[in-house]
Amino acid sequence: MPIEPSQLITRVQGLAPFEDDDAARRACDATLMALRRGLTDDEADWLALDLGPALASTLLRGTPAADASLDGFYYWVSRLAGQRRSVACEQAQVVCRVLTELLSPSAIARLRRCLPELRDLFALPAPEQPASGPHHLRAEPAPDHSLAGGAPGSEHPLYAAHPQSDAQTPDATASAAHRHSVAAASDPHGDSKLSSARGFSQERGGRALSTARPSTRTPR
């Protein structure tokens, strides 16, 4: 499919800064005419078919088979466009990239074969790899043992404690306790409860008023 000159110029302006449409058109014309200097008549005719009538007329204005080197190509682009060599090199690279996008694959393959020193100019840049997602160092969040986390750090927290089961007999509990422990007694608080106390210390010693007996001594 022929390439419209406006299509070429618009795409070139989208990739590089040009003062105006005329500056972009001069860069395109200079690049095509410099390419012609490295092609034979037959090779130029094949390229002209893919370019279309408008751009083909510009290509064929160049001098045939004069210089196929990369340095010679940049020299003639600079001279034909009226630009410094550094600027002409950048503009020629942009034009060749757009030609690679618009020309048929067979035309690009022919250009790379006929102009081996310019073959890198007719290669599209590799597509950028998509950005990878964040990498997590842990598959799961680490446990939070702080107060704010709401989960105690103990392996046996109080809230998870189970009541004594029926199978857990007092004898088993007593054996697990210290032999002098209050927990080992059948009634741990029996000695201190008034309801089960055997009397005050005076009663246990037989010295209470209720248990007192008259003295047998003769008063003096």
C-alpha positions as CSV (number, residue, x, y, z in Angstrom):
1,M,0.0,0.0,0.0
2,P,1.5,3.4,-1.0
3,I,2.6,5.7,1.7
4,E,1.1,9.2,1.8
5,P,3.7,12.0,2.3
6,S,1.5,13.6,5.0
7,Q,1.4,10.2,6.9
8,L,5.2,10.0,6.8
9,I,5.7,13.6,7.9
10,T,3.1,13.4,10.7
11,R,4.7,10.3,12.2
12,V,8.2,11.8,11.9
13,Q,7.1,14.9,13.8
14,G,5.6,12.7,16.5
15,L,9.1,11.2,17.2
16,A,11.4,14.2,16.9
17,P,11.1,17.9,17.4
18,F,10.9,19.9,14.1
19,E,10.4,23.6,13.7
20,D,7.5,23.1,11.3
21,D,6.2,20.8,8.5
22,D,8.7,22.1,6.0
23,A,11.6,21.1,8.3
24,A,10.2,17.6,8.7
25,R,9.6,17.4,4.9
26,R,13.2,18.4,4.2
27,A,14.5,15.7,6.5
28,C,12.4,13.1,4.8
29,D,13.4,14.2,1.3
30,A,17.1,14.3,2.2
31,T,16.9,10.8,3.8
32,L,15.3,9.3,0.7
33,M,17.7,11.0,-1.7
34,A,20.7,9.8,0.4
35,L,19.3,6.3,0.4
36,R,19.2,6.3,-3.4
37,R,22.9,6.9,-3.6
38,G,23.5,3.4,-2.2
39,L,21.0,1.6,-4.4
40,T,21.2,0.3,-8.0
41,D,18.5,1.2,-10.5
42,D,16.7,-2.1,-10.0
43,E,16.8,-1.8,-6.2
44,A,15.5,1.8,-6.3
45,D,12.6,0.7,-8.5
46,W,11.5,-2.0,-6.0
47,L,11.6,0.5,-3.2
48,A,9.7,3.1,-5.3
49,L,6.8,0.7,-5.7
50,D,6.3,0.5,-1.9
51,L,6.7,4.2,-1.3
52,G,4.1,5.3,-3.8
53,P,4.3,7.9,-6.6
54,A,4.8,11.1,-4.4
55,L,7.7,9.7,-2.3
56,A,9.1,7.7,-5.2
57,S,9.8,10.9,-7.2
58,T,11.8,12.2,-4.4
59,L,13.8,9.0,-4.1
60,L,14.7,8.9,-7.7
61,R,16.1,12.4,-7.7
62,G,19.1,11.1,-5.9
63,T,22.3,10.1,-7.6
64,P,22.3,6.3,-8.2
65,A,24.9,3.9,-6.7
66,A,27.4,6.5,-5.5
67,D,28.0,5.7,-1.8
68,A,26.5,2.9,0.3
69,S,28.5,3.5,3.5
70,L,27.0,4.8,6.7
71,D,29.3,7.8,6.9
72,G,28.5,8.7,3.3
73,F,24.7,8.4,4.0
74,Y,24.9,10.8,7.0
75,Y,27.1,13.2,5.0
76,W,24.6,13.5,2.2
77,V,21.6,13.8,4.6
78,S,23.4,16.7,6.3
79,R,24.2,18.4,3.0
80,L,20.8,17.9,1.3
81,A,18.9,19.0,4.5
82,G,21.2,21.9,5.3
83,Q,21.7,20.7,8.9
84,R,24.7,20.1,11.1
85,R,25.9,16.5,10.9
86,S,24.8,15.7,14.5
87,V,21.3,17.0,13.8
88,A,21.1,15.4,10.4
89,C,22.1,12.0,11.9
90,E,19.3,12.1,14.4
91,Q,16.7,13.2,11.9
92,A,17.8,10.5,9.4
93,Q,17.5,7.8,12.1
94,V,13.9,9.0,12.9
95,V,12.9,8.9,9.2
96,C,14.4,5.4,8.7
97,R,12.5,4.2,11.7
98,V,9.2,5.5,10.3
99,L,9.9,4.0,7.0
100,T,10.4,0.6,8.8
101,E,7.0,1.0,10.3
102,L,5.2,1.9,7.1
103,L,7.0,-0.1,4.4
104,S,6.2,-3.8,3.7
105,P,8.4,-6.4,5.4
106,S,9.7,-7.5,2.0
107,A,10.9,-3.9,1.2
108,I,12.6,-3.7,4.6
109,A,14.3,-7.0,4.0
110,R,15.6,-5.8,0.6
111,L,16.9,-2.5,2.1
112,R,18.8,-4.4,4.8
113,R,20.3,-6.7,2.3
114,C,21.2,-4.0,-0.2
115,L,22.6,-1.6,2.4
116,P,24.4,-3.8,5.0
117,E,26.0,-0.8,6.7
118,L,22.6,0.8,7.2
119,R,20.8,-2.4,8.2
120,D,20.5,-1.3,11.9
121,L,18.6,1.8,10.9
122,F,15.8,-0.4,9.6
123,A,15.2,-2.4,12.8
124,L,12.4,-1.5,15.1
125,P,13.3,-1.2,18.8
126,A,12.4,-4.1,21.1
127,P,9.1,-3.6,22.9
128,E,9.4,-2.6,26.6
129,Q,8.8,-5.3,29.1
130,P,5.8,-4.7,31.4
131,A,6.7,-3.7,34.9
132,S,6.6,-6.6,37.4
133,G,4.4,-6.5,40.5
134,P,5.8,-6.1,44.0
135,H,7.5,-9.1,45.4
136,H,6.3,-10.1,48.9
137,L,9.0,-11.4,51.2
138,R,6.4,-13.4,53.2
139,A,3.5,-15.4,51.8
140,E,1.5,-14.5,55.0
141,P,1.9,-11.6,57.4
142,A,4.0,-12.3,60.5
143,P,2.1,-12.9,63.7
144,D,1.6,-9.7,65.8
145,H,2.3,-10.3,69.5
146,S,1.8,-6.7,70.5
147,L,-1.1,-5.4,72.5
148,A,-2.4,-3.7,69.4
149,G,-2.4,-6.9,67.6
150,G,-5.0,-8.4,69.9
151,A,-3.3,-11.8,70.0
152,P,-1.3,-12.9,73.0
153,G,2.1,-14.3,72.5
154,S,1.7,-17.2,74.9
155,E,1.2,-20.6,73.5
156,H,-1.4,-21.3,76.2
157,P,-3.3,-18.0,76.8
158,L,-5.9,-17.8,79.5
159,Y,-8.8,-17.3,77.1
160,A,-8.0,-20.7,75.6
161,A,-7.8,-22.5,78.9
162,H,-10.3,-25.4,79.3
163,P,-12.2,-26.2,82.5
164,Q,-11.3,-29.3,84.5
165,S,-12.9,-32.2,82.8
166,D,-14.8,-35.0,84.6
167,A,-11.9,-37.4,83.9
168,Q,-9.6,-35.1,85.8
169,T,-10.1,-36.4,89.4
170,P,-9.1,-34.6,92.6
171,D,-6.5,-37.3,93.1
172,A,-4.9,-36.4,89.8
173,T,-5.0,-32.7,90.6
174,A,-3.4,-33.4,94.0
175,S,-0.7,-35.5,92.5
176,A,0.2,-32.7,90.1
177,A,0.4,-30.1,93.0
178,H,3.2,-29.7,95.5
179,R,2.8,-32.0,98.5
180,H,2.6,-29.0,100.9
181,S,0.4,-27.0,98.5
182,V,-3.0,-25.7,99.6
183,A,-4.4,-26.8,96.3
184,A,-3.7,-30.5,97.2
185,A,-6.0,-30.4,100.2
186,S,-9.6,-31.6,99.9
187,D,-10.8,-28.3,101.5
188,P,-8.0,-25.8,100.8
189,H,-9.7,-23.0,102.8
190,G,-11.1,-25.1,105.6
191,D,-8.8,-23.8,108.3
192,S,-9.7,-20.2,107.6
193,K,-13.5,-20.5,107.2
194,L,-15.7,-19.7,110.3
195,S,-18.4,-22.1,109.3
196,S,-16.0,-25.1,109.5
197,A,-13.7,-23.9,112.3
198,R,-13.4,-26.1,115.3
199,G,-13.5,-23.2,117.7
200,F,-11.3,-20.3,118.6
201,S,-7.9,-21.0,119.9
202,Q,-9.2,-20.6,123.6
203,E,-11.9,-23.2,123.0
204,R,-9.4,-25.6,121.4
205,G,-7.2,-25.1,124.4
206,G,-10.1,-25.5,126.9
207,R,-9.7,-22.0,128.1
208,A,-13.0,-20.5,127.0
209,L,-15.6,-19.2,129.6
210,S,-18.2,-21.7,128.3
211,T,-16.0,-24.6,129.2
212,A,-14.5,-23.3,132.4
213,R,-14.8,-25.3,135.6
214,P,-14.8,-24.0,139.2
215,S,-11.5,-24.1,140.8
216,T,-11.0,-26.6,143.7
217,R,-8.5,-24.3,145.4
218,T,-9.5,-22.8,148.7
219,P,-9.5,-19.1,148.5
220,R,-7.1,-17.4,150.8
